[in-house]
């Protein structure tokens, strides 16, 4: 038997035709809660319609949104008239809404929610600077939720799996209905007063806006804000946001995720510690090897093998320099001595006394040499100096 393959586009087109041929899906009336609502600039509205167990992606085009008598928002419970078809490009089916009607008192609750959120935000209850840090290794986890249902079981299972030594302390409270908010607030205050936990988890499963309303009341928000024990809020599904989520020190998308955020994974911590230990050993080994190489290099140098060799070499160098200086000085003295002798010979040759030894004499009057005969007259007393003595005479 042979098969002829078809393209993805052809398959999606085939499935779309099947949806379009179904008369029931052409006009279907669906009731649910709006979430992930986005008002596009084109006028279209994209949203998810959900109940406690399931959801469907939905779209309402601009031509239909203009007939609405309210503004769709997250949390609103509505009845939608539309058709179900396949969006061929993504291969996904979705609800194409043609009309929408708001149900029950959800609209009033949404208004109250927005008003309280705005009020508390202005007071600063949502500011990051007021958030307390979750303990790294808490010993006791306080849980405020119903003592029946999957929430507490999920928290216990996740917490004990991550750390078998952690202690879970449950403070059972109603999580919906009249009076639930007061009891939740009282539970938070009691856990703080008695210091019964290192961190608190305020939790419940998913539900409609009415079901989650106790966690949107002011008394619960202020109890969380005034708690000295850090609080993790885990209310509803990942797409649900309550006032408690904004006030809490940490928001978890689900109760199971809250347990993961509150309780560290001991196995992972041990693995990390072992990794740090191995890295420390390797670093210490490399450091030791480096120090050994530096030590061996130092020991091989002459500073260690011949500690006086350098001093001896310096002595030899200094001695050589001294001898060179002595040679230079001696040579200079000899040159200066020769120059002095030359000058003395020249001076001696020009000396008047040298001339006297050759038979010449010097005539002077009162110690002044006579240079001309005109300086002499009869009876002038003169002094005659010869090389071997002086005589006094008179001119006749």
Residue, then its C-alpha position, 0 to 999 in steps of 0.5 A: x500500500x502506498x501513500x501520497x504525502x501532503x503538505x502541512x498547509x494542505x493538512x491544515x486546510x483539510x482540518x479547517x474545512x472539517x471545522x467549517x462543515x460542523x454546524x454546531x461549531x458555526x454558532x456556539x455559546x461558551x461561558x468562561x473567564x477572560x484572561x490574557x486580554x489584549x486590546x490591539x491598536x487595530x481594534x481587535x481583542x485577543x483573549x483566552x477564555x478559561x474555566x477551572x480545567x481548560x482554556x481556548x484562545x479567542x479573538x474578537x474582530x473590530x467589526x464586533x467589538x464596536x457593539x460591546x457595552x463594556x470593556x473586556x478585562x482579565x477576570x471577567x466572567x462572560x458568555x461568548x457567541x461565536x464560531x470555532x475554526x482553524x487558523x491555518x498558519x499556526x495550525x491551531x483552532x480558536x474561538x472567533x467571538x461575534x458577541x459577548x455578555x458580562x455575567x454575574x457580579x464579576x464586573x463589580x469585583x473587577x472595579x473593586x479590585x482595581x480601586x484597592x490595587x490603586x489605593x495600596x500601590x499609592x500607599x507604597x505596599x507594592x514597592x520593592x524596597x519593602x520586600x523581605x528576602x526569602x531565607x536560603x535554608x529555611x528549617x520550617x515552612x509555614x503554609x496557609x491553605x485548605x487542609x484538604x485538596x491538592x495544594x497542600x499535598x503538592x507543597x509537601x511532595x515538592x518540599x520533602x523531595x527537595x529537602x527531606x529534613x524540612x518541616x512543613x507547618x500547616x495552618x488550615x484556613x478556608x480559601x474562598x467564601x464569606x469570612x475566608x479573608x479574615x481567617x487568612x489574615x488571622x493565620x498570618x498574624x498568629x504565625x508571626x506572633x508565635x514565630x512558627x516558621x521561617x517563611x510563609x506560603x499563602x496558597x490555593x488552586x485556580x478558580x474564578x475571580x469570585x473564588x479568588x476574592x479573599x486574596x484580593x481583600x485589604x485585610x489580607x493584603x495588610x496582614x501580608x505587608x505587616x508580616x515579619x516572616x517573609x511571605x510567598x503568594x501562590x494563588x490561582x494559576x500562572x495567569x491569575x494575579x491577586x492583590x496578595x501577589x503584589x504585596x507578598x515578598x515573592x510571587x509564585x505562579x503555582x503552589x508547587x512553584x512556591x515550594x520550589x522557591x521556598x525549599x532549596x534542592x539539597x541534592x543540587x546544593x551538594x553537587x554544587x559544593x562538590x564542584x566548588x571543592x574540586x575547583x578549590x583542590x585544582x586551584x590549590x594544586x596549580x598554586x602549589x605547582x607554581x610555587x614549587x617551580x618558583x622555588x626551584x628556579x630560585x634555588x638554581x640561581x647563583x644567588x643561592x648556589x654561589x652567594x659570594x660570587x656576586x660580591x667577588x665580581x664586584x670587588x674585581x670590577x672596583x679594583x679594575x676601576x681604581x687601577x684605571x683611575x691611578x693610571x690616568x692620574x699618573x699619566x696626567x701628572x707626567x704630562x703636567x710635569x713635562x709642561x712645567x719643565x718646558x715653561x721653566x726652560x723658557x723662563x730661564x732663557x728670558x731671565x735678566x740674571x741669565x744675561x748678566x752671566x754673559x758679562x752684561x750689567x744693569x745700571x740703576x738709580x734709586x732702584x730704577x733701571x737706567x735705560x738711556x744715557x740721557x738719564x745720567x749726568x756728572x756726579x750722578x751716583x749709580x748702582x751697577x749690578x753684575x752676575x756676582x754682586x753689586x757696586x756703587x759708582x759715580x759718573x765722572 
